[in-house]
Amino acid sequence: MKSSRRFALIIPSLLLLWLALPLAAAQTITVTDDLGRQVELATVPLRIISLAPSHSETVCAIASCDLLVGVDTNTDFPAELDDLPRVGNAFTPDIEAMVALDPDLVLADEYSGVHEALERVGVTVYAGTPQTVAETLAYFTTMGTLLGAEEQAAALVANLEAEFARFGEYLTGSRSPSVFVELDPTPYSAGPESFIGELVTMAGGSNIVTADMGDFPQVSPEFVVAGDPDVILLTDAPYGETAAGVAARPGWSGLTAVTQGRVLELSSQQVNLLSRPGPRLAEAVWELIGLLHPEFLPPERP
């Protein structure tokens, strides 16, 4: 009688254990990074280090800034991250400082190679940064999975897609000024299929650089003169380039952008906003709309 009673207790317990096994396995978080590596975490990470400003902003936007225990030297937004330890950047990381922070996860650039050094000491690394707008939206979904914040990530993607639709509606009937984006005075520029180029297009600009020239081509000064852009965006202004300097270049003084006063010296904050594939995509496009269509701004920007 005791034996049958014992079996009656054991069988339900075994059944519960068997049912719990798939549930436990489902708790493992697995995503694929930009290197094609599977990144696995047993639980949602609670101590994260970011080695790129876009990673830092994304963690804050879809989960919580409180998850970050260290950030790279270039992270400057949002303000609540200002007092966090700085651990170098993607290409000059302070490995010792990162290990000392005991992270569950490090978010890095795929080209940095930092994953090799960190994984040798047992630190899990997601290596990847999006290069296009579409990749950025997909990246938010991946980060939502990785951080256990799928609903927040989906909401961010939906909000951005709604804003993208608003740009087209808002700019209906507006003229598309021709634009030259200067990355440095060599001059290097951003093609229309680059991340920056996509933002320019969404803001109603027409890039004088063509897609067949590549995402970040070096162009000749003669090419810019022949293209005669309506607007020149100086993303190198924080490093010393000026509208006056552009006007003084041989053959450039007669450019429409020069004669119309549309050689625009971007601030560091503007450059950061336009060059980071993060949650402030819509804000970046509204900023560009203000630069390219100053007479066409809504009374209140979102």
C-alpha positions in Angstrom: 0.0 0.0 0.0 2.8 2.4 0.9 4.6 1.5 -2.4 1.6 2.4 -4.5 1.2 5.6 -2.6 4.9 6.4 -3.3 4.4 5.8 -7.0 1.3 8.0 -7.0 3.4 10.9 -5.6 6.5 10.3 -7.9 4.6 10.1 -11.2 3.0 13.6 -11.0 6.3 15.0 -9.9 8.1 13.5 -12.9 5.3 14.8 -15.2 5.8 18.3 -13.8 9.5 18.1 -14.3 9.1 16.8 -17.9 6.7 19.7 -18.7 9.1 22.2 -17.2 12.0 21.1 -19.4 10.8 22.9 -22.6 10.0 25.9 -20.6 13.5 26.1 -19.1 15.0 25.6 -22.6 12.8 28.4 -23.9 14.4 30.8 -21.5 17.7 30.7 -23.3 18.0 33.9 -25.5 19.6 33.3 -28.9 20.2 35.9 -31.6 22.6 36.1 -34.6 24.9 39.1 -34.8 26.4 40.8 -37.9 29.3 38.4 -38.0 26.9 35.5 -38.3 27.7 34.3 -34.8 25.0 32.9 -32.5 24.9 34.9 -29.3 23.4 33.0 -26.4 22.4 34.2 -23.0 20.9 32.1 -20.2 18.8 35.0 -19.0 18.1 38.6 -19.8 21.3 40.6 -19.3 21.4 43.0 -16.3 24.9 44.4 -16.7 25.6 45.7 -20.2 28.6 47.5 -21.7 28.1 49.5 -24.9 31.0 50.3 -27.3 29.0 52.5 -29.7 26.7 55.5 -29.1 23.9 53.8 -31.1 24.0 50.8 -28.9 23.8 53.0 -25.8 20.8 54.9 -27.1 19.0 51.8 -28.1 19.4 50.1 -24.7 17.9 53.2 -23.1 15.1 53.4 -25.6 13.8 49.9 -25.6 14.8 48.7 -22.1 16.4 50.9 -19.5 19.6 53.0 -19.1 20.0 51.3 -15.7 21.1 48.2 -17.5 24.3 49.9 -18.7 27.3 49.7 -16.4 29.8 51.1 -18.9 29.9 53.0 -22.2 32.3 54.1 -24.9 34.0 57.5 -24.9 31.7 58.8 -27.7 28.4 58.1 -26.0 26.8 61.5 -25.1 23.1 60.8 -25.1 20.9 60.5 -23.1 22.3 62.6 -20.2 21.7 60.0 -17.5 24.7 58.1 -19.0 27.1 60.9 -18.4 28.5 59.5 -15.1 29.0 55.9 -16.2 32.5 54.5 -16.5 34.2 55.0 -19.9 35.8 51.9 -21.4 37.5 53.3 -24.5 35.8 52.8 -27.8 35.2 50.0 -30.4 38.7 50.2 -31.8 40.7 51.2 -28.7 38.8 49.3 -26.0 40.0 49.0 -22.4 39.6 45.3 -22.0 40.7 45.3 -18.4 38.2 48.0 -17.4 35.4 46.1 -19.1 36.2 42.8 -17.4 36.3 44.6 -14.0 32.7 45.7 -14.6 31.6 42.1 -14.8 29.2 42.5 -17.7 26.6 39.9 -18.8 26.9 41.3 -22.3 29.0 43.7 -24.4 27.6 45.4 -27.5 30.3 46.1 -30.0 30.9 47.0 -33.6 31.4 44.0 -35.9 34.6 45.4 -37.4 36.4 46.1 -34.1 37.5 42.5 -33.4 36.9 43.2 -29.7 34.7 40.0 -29.4 37.8 37.9 -29.8 39.6 39.3 -26.7 36.5 39.4 -24.5 35.3 35.9 -25.3 38.6 34.5 -24.4 37.9 35.7 -20.8 34.3 34.4 -20.9 32.4 37.7 -21.7 29.5 37.4 -24.2 29.6 39.9 -27.0 27.1 40.9 -29.7 29.1 42.3 -32.6 27.1 44.5 -35.0 25.9 47.9 -36.0 23.3 48.6 -38.7 24.4 50.3 -41.9 21.0 51.3 -43.4 17.6 52.4 -42.2 16.1 49.0 -42.8 18.9 47.3 -41.0 18.4 49.7 -38.1 14.7 48.7 -37.7 15.7 45.0 -37.8 18.4 45.7 -35.3 15.8 47.1 -32.8 13.9 43.9 -33.1 17.0 41.9 -32.4 17.9 44.0 -29.4 14.3 43.6 -28.2 14.8 39.8 -28.2 18.3 40.1 -26.6 17.1 42.4 -23.8 13.7 40.7 -23.2 12.0 43.9 -24.4 10.2 42.6 -27.5 7.1 44.8 -27.0 9.1 48.0 -26.5 11.2 47.3 -29.6 8.1 46.6 -31.7 6.6 49.9 -30.4 9.7 51.8 -31.4 9.7 50.3 -34.9 6.0 51.1 -35.3 6.5 54.7 -34.2 9.4 55.2 -36.5 7.6 53.8 -39.5 4.6 56.0 -38.7 7.0 59.0 -38.7 8.5 58.0 -42.0 5.1 58.0 -43.5 4.5 61.5 -42.1 7.6 62.8 -43.9 6.3 61.9 -47.3 2.9 63.4 -46.5 4.3 66.5 -45.1 6.7 67.2 -47.9 4.2 66.6 -50.7 4.5 69.4 -53.2 7.8 70.7 -51.9 10.8 71.3 -54.1 13.7 68.8 -53.7 16.9 70.8 -53.3 20.1 69.1 -54.7 22.4 68.3 -51.8 26.1 67.5 -51.4 27.1 65.9 -48.1 30.7 66.6 -47.3 32.3 64.1 -44.8 35.7 65.6 -45.1 37.4 68.2 -47.5 39.1 65.6 -49.6 36.2 65.5 -50.4 34.5 62.3 -49.3 30.8 62.2 -49.4 27.8 60.0 -48.6 25.9 58.2 -51.4 22.1 58.0 -51.6 22.1 54.3 -50.4 24.3 55.0 -47.3 22.6 55.6 -44.0 23.1 59.4 -44.2 22.0 59.4 -47.8 18.8 57.7 -46.9 18.0 60.3 -44.3 18.7 63.1 -46.8 16.2 61.4 -49.3 13.6 61.1 -46.6 14.0 64.7 -45.8 13.2 65.6 -49.4 16.8 66.2 -50.6 18.2 65.0 -53.9 21.8 63.8 -53.5 24.2 64.8 -56.3 26.2 61.7 -55.6 24.7 58.7 -57.5 24.3 55.2 -56.1 26.7 53.7 -58.6 29.5 55.8 -57.0 29.2 53.8 -53.7 28.0 54.6 -50.2 31.0 56.7 -49.2 32.9 57.8 -52.3 35.8 60.2 -52.7 34.7 62.6 -55.4 36.7 65.2 -57.3 36.2 68.9 -56.7 35.2 69.2 -60.4 32.4 66.7 -59.8 30.9 69.0 -57.1 31.3 72.1 -59.3 29.5 70.3 -62.2 26.8 69.1 -59.8 26.2 72.7 -58.6 24.3 71.7 -55.4 21.7 73.9 -53.9 22.8 72.9 -50.4 26.1 71.7 -49.0 26.0 70.0 -45.6 29.4 70.3 -43.9 29.5 67.4 -41.5 33.2 68.2 -41.1 32.5 71.7 -39.7 33.1 70.4 -36.1 36.7 69.7 -37.3 37.3 73.1 -38.8 35.7 73.3 -42.2 33.7 76.5 -42.8 31.4 78.0 -45.4 34.1 80.7 -46.0 36.6 78.0 -46.7 34.3 76.3 -49.1 33.8 79.5 -51.0 37.5 80.0 -51.3 38.1 76.7 -53.0 39.1 77.0 -56.7 35.9 77.1 -58.8 33.5 76.8 -55.9 32.7 80.5 -55.3 30.0 80.4 -58.0 28.2 77.4 -56.7 24.5 77.9 -56.0 24.9 76.8 -52.4 27.7 79.4 -51.9 25.9 82.3 -53.6 22.7 81.6 -51.8 24.3 81.1 -48.4 23.3 77.5 -48.2 26.7 76.0 -47.2 25.6 74.8 -43.8 28.1 74.3 -41.0 26.6 71.4 -38.9 27.2 71.3 -35.2 28.7 68.3 -33.4 25.2 67.5 -32.0 23.7 67.6 -35.5 26.5 65.4 -36.9 26.0 62.9 -34.2 22.3 62.8 -34.7 22.6 62.3 -38.5 25.3 59.6 -38.3 24.0 57.3 -35.6 21.7 54.4 -36.6 19.7 54.5 -33.4 16.3 55.3 -32.0 16.5 59.0 -32.9 16.1 58.4 -36.7 12.9 60.5 -37.0 14.5 63.3 -35.0 17.4 63.2 -37.5 15.1 63.5 -40.5 13.2 66.4 -38.9 16.5 68.1 -38.3 17.4 67.7 -42.0 13.9 68.9 -43.1 14.7 72.1 -41.1 18.0 72.5 -42.9 16.8 71.7 -46.4 13.4 73.3 -46.2 13.7 76.1 -43.6 10.6 77.8 -44.9 8.6 74.6 -44.7 8.8 73.6 -41.1 5.6 72.7 -39.2 4.6 75.1 -36.3 5.6 72.4 -33.8 8.1 69.7 -34.6 7.4 66.3 -33.1 
